[in-house]
Amino acid sequence: MVFKKENIPWNKGKKIQPHTEAWKIEMSKRNIGKANPFYGRRHNAKTKEKMRKAKLGKKLSVEHKQKISISLKKAYSEHRIEPPNPLKGKTYEEAYGHKKAMILKNKRRLARLGRKENEKTRAKMSKASKKRWENIEYRNKIVQAQIRGRRARPTSLEQKMIDFINENKLPYEYTGDGKYIIDGHCPDFINSFGEKTCLEVRPKCMCIIWNKYSASEYEQRKKEHYLKHGWNCIVIWQEDFDGEDNKINILDKLSKQVSV
């Protein structure tokens, strides 16, 4: 049936009795879930654009807004629809401001203090964490935050290397404070002339304690990781600083660097 603009609606000018609450509830039940004729369907882009243009520029009255608010609150309380998450895509600080964010974070921490999750929940959390860790930007952000939260930088060994670089006028700058991250790894020094060469300084004895593998394996792993991203890595051990001959060996090691 085709309707023309001049057609007069059957109910125009007639007084229609308002629907009773019982009737509204009954009709609502009939259209919930799979009973709804639009269940499982989605508006296409063309229809969405028409709906958007139809509402564009229209201002809702205060009464209309209140009705929408009451309707949504009722739907949330009856768990018919999920309420919007105020934190979606935001940090606590962005959503609530710094002061309130600190209170909420502490409240959340205390609520979870001493709580033990079951195996199923822990598996879900682990899966979600691994998925986030695959994002390079997220990984670098976390590594930088961890480094800032540690003890004062540079360490005594890093400071020794800084002094050695300044003394011999070597083209390296300190980045062990999280200034530069390469796929989740923070090199202690990088070449200041733009060459893709980085330095890692570490005591040999700490490789087993911190990383659970030998010094040679640590060196190999570091080189392989940085090489994947086009960087040449040179590992300087704390033991290399003992004695003048060893210091010459460090200079020799740096002079033989291979630019990638």
C-alpha positions in Angstrom: 0.0 0.0 0.0 1.3 3.4 -1.0 0.5 6.4 1.2 0.3 9.8 -0.2 1.0 13.1 1.6 -2.6 14.3 1.4 -3.9 11.1 3.2 -5.4 11.9 6.6 -4.5 9.6 9.5 -7.4 7.6 10.9 -6.7 8.9 14.4 -6.2 12.6 13.6 -8.2 14.7 16.0 -9.5 11.7 18.0 -8.9 11.3 21.7 -7.2 7.9 22.3 -7.1 6.5 25.8 -3.5 6.2 27.1 -2.2 2.7 27.5 -2.3 1.2 30.9 0.9 0.2 32.7 -0.2 -3.5 32.6 -0.6 -3.3 28.8 2.8 -1.6 28.5 4.5 -4.3 30.5 2.8 -7.0 28.5 3.9 -5.5 25.2 7.4 -5.0 26.5 7.7 -8.7 27.4 6.5 -9.7 24.0 9.3 -7.7 22.3 12.2 -8.7 24.6 15.1 -10.8 23.2 14.4 -13.2 20.3 10.7 -12.2 20.3 11.7 -8.8 19.0 11.4 -8.6 15.2 14.7 -6.8 14.9 16.6 -9.3 17.1 20.0 -10.1 15.7 19.8 -7.5 12.9 21.8 -4.3 12.4 21.0 -1.0 10.7 23.2 -0.5 7.6 25.3 2.6 7.1 22.7 4.2 4.9 19.9 3.9 7.5 22.2 5.1 10.3 23.1 8.2 8.2 19.3 8.9 7.6 18.6 8.5 11.4 21.5 10.8 12.2 20.4 13.5 9.8 16.8 13.3 11.1 18.0 14.0 14.6 20.6 16.6 13.7 20.1 20.0 15.3 17.0 18.9 17.3 17.1 19.8 21.0 15.3 17.6 23.5 13.2 19.3 26.1 14.0 18.9 29.8 10.9 16.7 30.2 12.0 14.4 27.3 15.5 14.1 28.8 14.1 13.1 32.2 11.9 10.4 30.5 15.0 9.0 28.7 17.0 9.1 32.0 14.2 7.2 33.9 13.8 4.7 31.1 17.6 3.9 31.0 17.9 3.7 34.7 15.1 1.2 34.8 16.7 -0.8 32.0 20.0 -0.9 33.8 18.4 -2.0 37.1 16.6 -4.8 35.4 19.8 -5.8 33.6 18.1 -5.5 30.2 21.1 -3.4 28.8 24.6 -2.8 30.1 25.4 0.7 31.4 28.1 2.6 29.5 31.6 2.3 31.1 32.9 5.8 32.0 36.5 4.5 31.8 36.3 3.1 28.3 39.4 4.4 26.5 40.3 6.6 29.4 42.6 6.6 32.4 41.2 7.2 35.9 42.8 10.7 35.8 41.1 11.6 32.5 37.7 10.3 33.7 37.6 11.7 37.3 40.5 14.1 37.8 43.7 13.4 39.7 42.4 13.8 43.3 39.4 11.4 42.8 41.4 9.0 40.7 43.9 8.5 43.7 40.9 7.8 46.0 39.3 5.3 43.6 42.6 3.5 42.9 43.3 3.1 46.6 39.8 1.9 47.2 40.1 -0.7 44.4 43.5 -1.8 45.8 42.1 -2.3 49.3 39.1 -4.2 47.9 41.4 -6.7 46.2 44.0 -7.0 48.9 44.6 -10.6 50.0 42.0 -11.9 47.5 42.9 -15.1 45.6 41.4 -15.6 42.2 40.3 -19.1 41.0 42.2 -20.9 38.2 39.6 -20.0 35.6 39.8 -16.2 36.4 43.6 -16.3 36.5 43.7 -18.0 33.1 41.5 -15.3 31.7 43.6 -12.5 33.2 46.8 -14.1 31.9 45.4 -14.4 28.4 44.2 -10.8 28.5 47.6 -9.6 29.8 49.5 -11.5 27.1 47.3 -10.0 24.4 48.0 -6.5 25.7 51.7 -7.2 25.9 51.7 -8.0 22.1 51.1 -4.3 21.5 54.5 -2.6 21.2 53.3 0.8 22.3 51.7 -0.7 25.5 54.8 -2.8 26.2 57.2 0.2 25.9 54.9 2.3 28.1 54.9 -0.3 30.8 58.7 -0.7 30.7 59.2 3.0 31.0 56.9 3.2 34.0 58.7 0.3 35.6 62.1 1.9 35.1 60.9 5.2 36.6 59.5 3.4 39.6 62.8 1.7 40.4 65.7 3.0 42.4 67.6 6.1 41.3 69.2 6.1 37.9 71.9 5.8 36.7 73.2 2.9 38.7 76.8 2.9 40.0 77.8 0.7 37.0 76.0 2.9 34.5 77.7 5.9 36.1 81.0 4.2 35.7 80.3 3.7 32.0 79.1 7.4 31.6 82.4 8.5 33.1 84.3 6.2 30.8 82.4 7.6 27.7 83.1 11.2 28.7 86.8 10.5 29.5 87.3 8.9 26.1 84.9 11.1 24.2 82.8 8.2 22.9 79.7 8.9 20.8 77.1 7.4 23.2 74.4 8.9 25.3 72.7 7.4 28.4 69.2 6.0 27.9 68.9 3.6 30.8 66.3 5.8 32.5 63.7 4.7 30.1 64.3 7.5 27.6 64.5 5.0 24.7 62.7 1.7 24.3 63.2 -0.9 21.6 60.3 -3.4 21.6 60.0 -3.7 25.4 63.8 -3.5 26.0 65.6 -0.4 27.4 69.2 -0.1 26.2 71.6 1.5 28.7 73.3 3.6 26.0 72.7 4.4 22.3 74.9 5.9 19.6 74.5 9.7 19.6 75.5 10.0 15.9 72.4 8.2 14.7 74.0 4.8 14.1 71.9 1.9 15.3 74.3 0.7 18.0 73.4 0.3 21.6 75.3 -0.7 24.8 74.2 -2.9 27.7 76.2 -2.8 30.9 75.8 -5.6 33.5 77.6 -7.6 36.1 78.1 -11.2 34.9 77.2 -12.7 38.3 73.7 -11.0 38.2 72.7 -12.7 34.9 72.0 -16.0 36.8 70.3 -14.2 39.7 68.1 -11.8 37.6 67.7 -13.6 34.3 68.2 -17.3 35.3 70.8 -18.0 32.5 74.5 -17.6 32.0 76.3 -14.5 31.0 77.1 -15.8 27.5 73.4 -16.8 27.0 72.3 -13.3 28.2 74.7 -11.6 25.7 73.4 -13.8 22.9 69.7 -13.2 23.7 70.3 -9.4 23.9 72.1 -9.3 20.5 69.4 -11.4 18.8 66.6 -9.2 20.2 68.1 -6.0 19.1 69.2 -7.4 15.7 65.6 -8.2 14.9 64.9 -4.5 15.0 68.1 -3.5 13.0 70.3 -2.7 16.0 73.8 -3.9 16.8 74.2 -4.6 20.6 77.4 -4.5 22.5 77.4 -5.9 26.1 80.0 -4.4 28.5 80.5 -6.4 31.7 81.4 -4.9 35.1 84.5 -7.1 35.1 85.7 -5.3 32.0 86.4 -2.2 34.1 88.9 -3.9 36.4 92.4 -3.0 35.3 93.8 -0.7 32.6 94.2 -3.6 30.1 90.5 -4.4 30.4 89.6 -0.8 29.7 91.6 -1.0 26.5 89.7 -4.1 25.6 86.4 -2.1 26.0 87.7 0.6 23.6 88.8 -2.2 21.2 85.3 -3.8 21.5 83.6 -0.5 20.7 86.0 0.4 17.9 85.1 -3.0 16.2 81.4 -2.3 16.3 79.5 -3.2 13.2 76.9 -0.8 12.0 73.7 -2.6 10.9 
